[in-house]
Amino acid sequence: MDTPVAIRARRITKCFGDVVALDGVDLDVAQGQIHGLVGPNGAGKTTLLGLLLGLAVADSGSLEILGAPVGRALAPPDGVAGFVDGPGLYPSLTARQNLAALAALRGLDRRSAGIDDTLNEVGLTDVANDRVRGFSLGMRQRLGLAAALLTTPRVLVLDEPSNGLDPAGTKHVHRVLTRLASHGTTVVLSSHRMDDVEALCSEVTIVAAGRAVFSGPLSKLAAENHDLDYRLVTSDPDAARELISAGPGVRLVEEAEAAMRLDAGVLVVRAQTPALDELVARLVTAGIAVRELAPVVSPLEAAFLALTEQEAGQ
């Protein structure tokens, strides 16, 4: 990596009795990067996040955060904050009182902690004096993010930060995380929402059955992926169908077409990116306008399904 590494894990293994939660996982996360962690339920994502937060200790392997080895103590490493399995909050206290209590527990002065500024940053100023027991899931997630930001962490670890958020709330949280990363904060987040990961993350690690089956840039994931299905809308579907049938590298997917189309003008084609680029050029040359071209399933989701199914089969 050209930039300093904020997190480096090598051969991390963690078992709970006979259950192998993590099996020789390697992980590199650069400083100032938003790194996505995805995988099916039970893949080991929560366990890995817990290790980063000091909530558990690996059975074997090495873990360095911000250049310092993580020891055997069950405590957050210096400069690290976040939450797993939802933020821990006091339901009977208000949002402001929750942050004040957490600041006191961490030895922070209420004023220096910037509680009101932090509430404003996550968009909770209007409900600062409301009790948390009445908060929606999305509001609790945003308050959990605010709690993590109190210590101005250099590494932020978040489990499903967009869980329960409406589109406006999601956009707000994305803006906060992007700003933090631009100022050098490293963010590691897990999510079941592929659109979140694709919108936020420059790199991603896919975990399946306790193993990292892929780790790297999203662009590499897309390049390594096999054929994808695309929705294609043109000005002349019949002519487009004939041109596709006569050319190399692209084929019509009849079953998918019948299932996915909204009208008779929608085609579904299967191709790799280079062949798709050639198809667009051929359509335009033939005077056929391309009005829509979009993946039926995103490259990340397609790779996620292929890799996790392959690991499950093995």
Phi, psi and omega in degrees: 000140178285326180268158180301147180271123178275326181227129174225117177241138179226123174053043181288126177233137178215127179238149172239096187066236179272357182269123177269105182279320178228136187230084177069047184276131170254144180207131173233127178231122182283154176299136178078010180262146169260112188248126181268144177236114183231156179167164180291166176302137180081010183283339182117005182299310182298322178298316180295317177298320179298323177295319180295329181269000180076020179273348178209166181237136180293147176286325178204167184099178181234146180222124175240134176232125182056037175083358182247134177296139177275124184275203185264359183283141176274083181202148179299130175301153180303132177085005183245138176211164178152200179204154172230154181055034180086150181289146175274112185231161177262107185300328184280350180262159176284171178300314180296319180294324176300312181293323178296319179294318179293323177297319179295319179297330181268005178075024180263141172288137184305318183289316182291336180291339178065047186300312182295321178296321180292319176299321179294322182298323181265005175079032182243017181301320184291340181243021184300329183257012177268146179288142187292336180300338179265004182282147171286169179301318180296321179293323177295321178297318179293324177291324175298321176296317178300317180299320180292330184279350183303323184270008183049063185291152173269339174230125182245123183244120188228133178256112180052058183295338180264006181299125177083000182275141172281173183304321180293318178295320178298315179298321180296312180296320176302318181296319179297312183293322178296319178296316180300315180296323180294338177262012172102356178286133176270131182239127172242122182226145172256150179199145171269354182265106183295329179294324175298312182298315181293327180285328189257323197262138173273332177225160184215148171241126177259123182249134177216129178052039176081003181241148174275104184272347173202141172208121181163189181294150176298326180297322178292322179298316179294322182291326182278348185287157179276197182304142176241156175267136181232140169280131182232123176240125182233174178283343181216086184301321182295315178294322178296319180299316180295318181295319179296317182295331184271349186255167182270156168082351182227137176224150177285142177250097189295314182295316179295322180301313182296325183281327191261333190290147176267339177205178185292348182273357183264124174251154173239123182240154179241127183194163167272164188303313180301318179294325179294319178300318179296322179298316179300317179298319180293322178297314181295318179299327180278003179080019180259118182283137176263111184265335177205136174213109185213144179294138174294318174233134183297155178304322180295315181293321179296316179293321178302312181294316183294314184290319181289324176292323178296316180295320179296322179294323178290000000 
